[in-house]
Amino acid sequence: MVEKPKPLVDVFRTKRLRKKVKRVFRDSFEKGYTKEEDIVNTAVYLIKEKMREIKQRIEQACKFYLKYKDKPELLVKDYSEYKEEVDKLWLKWRKKKPSIHSAKEDFLKDYNEWLFKLAFKDVLEGER
């Protein structure tokens, strides 16, 4: 089964990473690794692992954005939880514009901006 693209979520939160680092270091000490070199190697491993995870999540967020850019119907079909938000955006522009065509142009600009913020919200909000 192919995994659906997802927005970037939870990648820059450090609480999980801190817990993992503590657990790995605790496990290292329990195994008798007390040399500085062992500790550094463990830290390097954790950093590389986190970087792989970040890269994978960014790729997923890019796929998510590109798949649903200019396609609100597809987003709502795949993710019904966003229907209300997409409907609000459409109604906002439908009320402001006299024709459906002009409303749709402005709606898509607004929708794509909202979608970008959704896809990359962890990056835009910064580290927690």
N, C-alpha and C positions, 0 to 999 in steps of 0.2 A: 504494500500500500504506500502510495506517495504521500508524504507529509505536506499538509497545507502550509503555505507561507504564513508567517506570524509577524506581528509587530515586535519591535525590540523592547523587551520587558525584563527588568530585574538583572540586567547584565552588569550594571555599575554599582550595585549595592554591595557594600563591603562586609556586612555582618556575616553572611554565609562564608565568604572567603576567610575572614578572621577565625571562624569556628573550625574551618577545614585546616587552616595553618596550625592552630593549637592542637587539633587532633593528630595531625601528621607529626608534629614535633614531639608530642607526648608519646606516640607510637615509636618514634625514632629513639627516644631516650629509654623506653621500655625494652627495646631490642639491643640496647647497649651502645647506640651511636652517640658518642659524646664529643668526638673531634669536631673542630670548627669546620673542617672540609666537608664532613658529612652533613652538617647543618646547612652550610652554604649550598651544597648539592641538592638538598631537600627543598630549599627556598627557590632555587633556580627551576627545579622541576615544577613546583607549584605555579610559578610565574608563567612558564611555558604552557602549562595546562590551561591557565586562565586566559592567556592570549589566544589559544586555539578556540576556546569557548567564545570569546568576544568576536573573533573573526567569523565563526559559524553563525552567531546570532546576528551580526551585521549583515551577512549574506542573506539570511532569512528575512530580515527587515527590508532589504533592498528588493528582494523577490516579491514580498508582500506589497510594497508600494508600487512597483512596476506592474504587477498583475492587476491591481485594482485602480490604477490611475485612469481617470476618465471613464471608469466603469462602476458607477455606484450600484447599479442593478446586480452585478456579479458579487460585489462585496456583501450586499444584503442577502443575496441567495446563499453565500457561503458562511456568513457570520450574521445571523439574524439579530444578534444583540446590538448591532449598529443601526438597525432600521430606524429607530426613533430619531437618532441624531441626523441621519441622512435626510429623513423626511422634514425635519426642522429646517435644515439648510435649503431644501428645495422650496418649501413654503415661504421662506424669507424672500427668496428671489422671485418667486412667482407673484407675490403680492406687490413687489416693487416695479416690475417690468410689464409693459403692455402686451408684449408678445411672448409666446412660449420659447421661440428661438433665442431672443435676447436674454430671457430669464435663464435658459439652459447654459448659455455661454458663461454668464456670471456665476451661476450655480456651480459649474464645473471648476472654475478657478477657485472658488471658495472651498468646494469639496476636496480638490487636490491639495490645497494648503492644509485643510483639516486632516486629510489622510496622511500627509507627510508628518505632521505633528504626532499623529497616532502611531505611525510606524516607528518613529525615532524618539518617542517621548522620554525615554531614559537618558538619551544623549542630550536632549534639549533642556531637561530639568537639572542635569548635572549629577554629580556623585552624592549619595546619601550616606 
